[in-house]
Amino acid sequence: MSRDAARGLVGVVSRDAARGLVRETGGDELLERLDHLDRVRAAARPSEEGTPDTPDAGTETDFDVVIAGGGLFSVLAPTLAARGLRVAVLERGRAGVAHREWNASGPELRPLVESGLVAEDELERLVIARYRTGTCSFHGGGSYPVDGVLDHAVDAGALLSLARARSEQRGVTFLDGHALVSQRSGPDAIALRVRTRDGDREIVARLLVDARGASSPYATADLVCPTVGGVMTGLASGSGPGEMDPEVGEILATVDPIHEGRQHVWEAFPGRPGETTVYVFYYARAEEPTSLVKLYARFFETLPTYKRGDARLVRPTFGLIPGWSRLTPAPAPPPGRVVLVGDAAARHSPLTYCGFGATLRSIVPATDLIARAAFEPGLVPPHAMQDAPVHALTGALAHMLASRAFHGDEMNGLLDASFATLHAMGQGPYAELLRDELAPEALVTFLERTARRHPAVWGQVVRGLGLTRAGRWGWSVARSMVGGRAAA
Ligand SMILES: Cc1cc2nc3c(=O)[nH]c(=O)nc-3n(C[C@H](O)[C@H](O)[C@H](O)COP(=O)(O)OP(=O)(O)OC[C@H]3O[C@@H](n4cnc5c(N)ncnc54)[C@H](O)[C@@H]3O)c2cc1C
């Protein structure tokens, strides 16, 4: 298939053709990542393979902290090294190479500066686009503008390569082509078995930070958000239907009814001049089989129903983002010297899946916690993420959206009623919900008003969650309602 095949993405696209387009535009390494993610979910179990011997008390360590996974959470390497810790980053591919594009609101980016990771002028250069406003719109429903949400596009590649350069200046060791296979904790150290092209080796550290994202065997959250797409050129520019306005971020958009049990949701964010990052995703339960390659085929096939123009994929980006409903046990590592971060810990919103924003919020507290835990026995926490209180209630909504109990335009009707309600509540609560800042009591108000607008929601909650979970969730909502009224 020629490079020109990436143009004019119309008609039925087979899975092989979709893989071909990813290879042509992203290269063999990126295609390997795509196939790896599709494989790994089927096999993600803690491995006993070649588990090292338990390191004795007082064992000499190679590093204080080893971060397994050189994706977004490798930004912790330079902040830990700045505290004087001996840090290594293990990555099965190459660390510090972003395979994503990231959006956040301006204030959410501040921890990058506050943590000493980047200077003010560097942050300014990392922001490649800013938008006037954002919208959420639903098939057969309305379009609801919102300000101050995901309105800064960040050059993800530049951010991670800057973090890598800063890490290297601070003495961090990068071990590219090193995959963590298994580990064993001792009283004050952890032994790691690591696989390289030349065979296995063992590394001993005080602490393992598991930043392997969806590939971690401890990423046991009950939901998952398969997402595919990438940076595109050639989309029709303008503010009409099917056009891309370079001043507007499209945060959520549905353009069709449920297909094969899934409501597909689109996003489109302007990037560098002439470029737009476009994704399609759906909500799913973790135990269900998913295929990113299949989703790519659908992306190429149905993009023309979302955007017009002579679309050309210039950089594929994709991933599986774990999500936790808070209705099941939390993802946690085995007792010992392992700390989960990022997608593996799944403490971000299971509704918006904004793991970049959640990471930014966690950089400073996670650096503090991990730096202490490396040296104080008994202080190792299961995870080092900030969790917003509102997720305790929105988790069940996400679980419902992942259910396959809906048909036709039912999900569109529900989303439309929800966003119409949020919009009517005002820009404050609307933006706060999407930035994970909404107080649980305000979320209860939102639920009450949505139910008034869309009474079918009660039946949908029971159908989507099942009676027991719906009851448990109703109890949490009632508690927040009583708590909120008492506080008022
Ligand atoms: C397409 C897409 C777009 C997104 N856009 C946004 C956005 O605009 N805003 C937002 O807030 N969030 C966004 N997110 C979410 C965000 O990207 C993730 O939450 C974030 O990347 C999680 O960081 P992480 O470090 O936990 O995992 P990752 O960044 O996924 O990194 C995990 C790393 O671990 C490596 N690895 C896996 N197994 C091993 C092993 N055994 N040994 C060593 N290394 C291993 C992988 O190769 C990978 O590099 C997006 C996600 C996707 C998929």
The ligand as an SDF file (V2000), in Angstrom:
LIG
                    3D

 53 58  0  0  0  0  0  0  0  0999 V2000
   -4.2010    8.1130   22.0780 C   0  0  0  0  0  0  0  0  0  0  0  0
   -4.2090    8.6880   23.4570 C   0  0  0  0  0  0  0  0  0  0  0  0
   -4.3640   10.0540   23.6570 C   0  0  0  0  0  0  0  0  0  0  0  0
   -4.3710   10.5960   24.9370 C   0  0  0  0  0  0  0  0  0  0  0  0
   -4.5760   11.9440   25.1080 N   0  0  0  0  0  0  0  0  0  0  0  0
   -4.6420   12.4590   26.3500 C   0  0  0  0  0  0  0  0  0  0  0  0
   -4.8790   13.8620   26.5520 C   0  0  0  0  0  0  0  0  0  0  0  0
   -5.0100   14.6340   25.6010 O   0  0  0  0  0  0  0  0  0  0  0  0
   -4.9600   14.3360   27.8220 N   0  0  0  0  0  0  0  0  0  0  0  0
   -4.8240   13.5090   28.9020 C   0  0  0  0  0  0  0  0  0  0  0  0
   -4.9240   13.9790   30.0430 O   0  0  0  0  0  0  0  0  0  0  0  0
   -4.5470   12.1800   28.7390 N   0  0  0  0  0  0  0  0  0  0  0  0
   -4.4610   11.6390   27.5040 C   0  0  0  0  0  0  0  0  0  0  0  0
   -4.2160   10.3070   27.3310 N   0  0  0  0  0  0  0  0  0  0  0  0
   -3.9110    9.4680   28.4990 C   0  0  0  0  0  0  0  0  0  0  0  0
   -2.4080    9.4810   28.7920 C   0  0  0  0  0  0  0  0  0  0  0  0
   -1.6500    9.4060   27.6160 O   0  0  0  0  0  0  0  0  0  0  0  0
   -2.0330    8.3040   29.6890 C   0  0  0  0  0  0  0  0  0  0  0  0
   -2.8500    8.3420   30.8230 O   0  0  0  0  0  0  0  0  0  0  0  0
   -0.5480    8.3610   30.0740 C   0  0  0  0  0  0  0  0  0  0  0  0
    0.2680    8.2250   28.9520 O   0  0  0  0  0  0  0  0  0  0  0  0
   -0.1900    7.2820   31.0960 C   0  0  0  0  0  0  0  0  0  0  0  0
    1.1830    7.3420   31.3760 O   0  0  0  0  0  0  0  0  0  0  0  0
    1.9760    6.0830   31.9080 P   0  0  0  0  0  0  0  0  0  0  0  0
    3.3930    6.5310   32.1010 O   0  0  0  0  0  0  0  0  0  0  0  0
    1.2600    5.4620   33.0250 O   0  0  0  0  0  0  0  0  0  0  0  0
    1.9140    4.9980   30.7230 O   0  0  0  0  0  0  0  0  0  0  0  0
    2.4320    5.0920   29.2420 P   0  0  0  0  0  0  0  0  0  0  0  0
    2.6580    6.5040   28.8300 O   0  0  0  0  0  0  0  0  0  0  0  0
    1.4960    4.2550   28.4350 O   0  0  0  0  0  0  0  0  0  0  0  0
    3.8620    4.3600   29.2850 O   0  0  0  0  0  0  0  0  0  0  0  0
    4.0030    2.9890   29.5710 C   0  0  0  0  0  0  0  0  0  0  0  0
    5.3670    2.5460   29.0390 C   0  0  0  0  0  0  0  0  0  0  0  0
    5.7160    1.2780   29.5950 O   0  0  0  0  0  0  0  0  0  0  0  0
    6.4200    0.5550   28.6200 C   0  0  0  0  0  0  0  0  0  0  0  0
    6.4030   -0.8670   29.0010 N   0  0  0  0  0  0  0  0  0  0  0  0
    5.3610   -1.7250   28.9170 C   0  0  0  0  0  0  0  0  0  0  0  0
    5.7160   -2.9260   29.4090 N   0  0  0  0  0  0  0  0  0  0  0  0
    6.9950   -2.8170   29.8320 C   0  0  0  0  0  0  0  0  0  0  0  0
    7.9040   -3.7250   30.4690 C   0  0  0  0  0  0  0  0  0  0  0  0
    7.5680   -4.9820   30.7550 N   0  0  0  0  0  0  0  0  0  0  0  0
    9.1370   -3.2620   30.7970 N   0  0  0  0  0  0  0  0  0  0  0  0
    9.5150   -1.9850   30.5020 C   0  0  0  0  0  0  0  0  0  0  0  0
    8.6940   -1.1010   29.8880 N   0  0  0  0  0  0  0  0  0  0  0  0
    7.4490   -1.5110   29.5760 C   0  0  0  0  0  0  0  0  0  0  0  0
    5.6610    0.8760   27.3320 C   0  0  0  0  0  0  0  0  0  0  0  0
    6.4460    0.5840   26.1910 O   0  0  0  0  0  0  0  0  0  0  0  0
    5.3850    2.3590   27.5210 C   0  0  0  0  0  0  0  0  0  0  0  0
    6.3930    3.1690   26.9540 O   0  0  0  0  0  0  0  0  0  0  0  0
   -4.2080    9.7460   26.0460 C   0  0  0  0  0  0  0  0  0  0  0  0
   -4.0220    8.3680   25.8580 C   0  0  0  0  0  0  0  0  0  0  0  0
   -4.0330    7.8400   24.5760 C   0  0  0  0  0  0  0  0  0  0  0  0
   -3.8700    6.3560   24.3910 C   0  0  0  0  0  0  0  0  0  0  0  0
  1  2  1  0
  2  3  1  0
  2 52  2  0
  3  4  2  0
  4  5  1  0
  4 50  1  0
  5  6  2  0
  6  7  1  0
  6 13  1  0
  7  8  2  0
  7  9  1  0
  9 10  1  0
 10 11  2  0
 10 12  1  0
 12 13  2  0
 13 14  1  0
 14 15  1  0
 14 50  1  0
 15 16  1  0
 16 17  1  0
 16 18  1  0
 18 19  1  0
 18 20  1  0
 20 21  1  0
 20 22  1  0
 22 23  1  0
 23 24  1  0
 24 25  2  0
 24 26  1  0
 24 27  1  0
 27 28  1  0
 28 29  2  0
 28 30  1  0
 28 31  1  0
 31 32  1  0
 32 33  1  0
 33 34  1  0
 33 48  1  0
 34 35  1  0
 35 36  1  0
 35 46  1  0
 36 37  1  0
 36 45  1  0
 37 38  2  0
 38 39  1  0
 39 40  1  0
 39 45  2  0
 40 41  1  0
 40 42  2  0
 42 43  1  0
 43 44  2  0
 44 45  1  0
 46 47  1  0
 46 48  1  0
 48 49  1  0
 50 51  2  0
 51 52  1  0
 52 53  1  0
M  END
$$$$
